[in-house]
């Protein structure tokens, strides 16, 4: 059990664990806000939120590299 715990933590010191806990709480709150704003169930909100965040991050990377995100996302 100890090896499983260590393999999934990014950091093993106290500050690193606190940062991971705070990040988890922030993401959970963002998903709940998204769920409420879009009147969705939790699983659907979690899936859509992750897809939208992924697309936003990819768009930001493409723009930063001098590309056009509309070519990547054909909407």
URVEN-V902404 format. One record per residue. N is the residue number from 1. RES is the residue in three letters. SS is DSSP state (A for helix, B for strand, O for the rest). PHI is phi in whole degrees, -180 to 180 (999 if undefined). Layout:
((N:RES:SS:PHI) (N:RES:SS:PHI))
//
This chain:
((1:UNK:O:999) (2:UNK:A:-64) (3:UNK:A:-66) (4:UNK:A:-61) (5:UNK:A:-62) (6:UNK:A:-69) (7:UNK:A:-71) (8:UNK:A:-102) (9:UNK:O:-94) (10:UNK:O:-75) (11:UNK:O:-136) (12:UNK:O:-109) (13:UNK:O:-89) (14:UNK:A:-59) (15:UNK:A:-64) (16:UNK:A:-63) (17:UNK:A:-68) (18:UNK:A:-62) (19:UNK:A:-62) (20:UNK:A:-64) (21:UNK:A:-65) (22:UNK:A:-63) (23:UNK:A:-63) (24:UNK:A:-63) (25:UNK:A:-65) (26:UNK:A:-64) (27:UNK:A:-65) (28:UNK:A:-61) (29:UNK:A:-67) (30:UNK:A:-62) (31:UNK:A:-66) (32:UNK:A:-64) (33:UNK:A:-65) (34:UNK:A:-61) (35:UNK:A:-59) (36:UNK:A:-67) (37:UNK:A:-67) (38:UNK:A:-107) (39:UNK:O:53) (40:UNK:O:-119) (41:UNK:O:-77) (42:UNK:A:-63) (43:UNK:A:-64) (44:UNK:A:-66) (45:UNK:A:-62) (46:UNK:A:-63) (47:UNK:A:-66) (48:UNK:A:-66) (49:UNK:A:-60) (50:UNK:A:-66) (51:UNK:A:-66) (52:UNK:A:-66) (53:UNK:A:-65) (54:UNK:A:-60) (55:UNK:A:-63) (56:UNK:A:-64) (57:UNK:A:-65) (58:UNK:A:-62) (59:UNK:A:-61) (60:UNK:A:-64) (61:UNK:A:-66) (62:UNK:A:-62) (63:UNK:A:-64) (64:UNK:A:-62) (65:UNK:O:-86) (66:UNK:O:89) (67:UNK:O:-96) (68:UNK:O:-113) (69:UNK:A:-66) (70:UNK:A:-69) (71:UNK:A:-72) (72:UNK:A:-73) (73:UNK:O:-103) (74:UNK:O:-86) (75:UNK:O:-112))
//
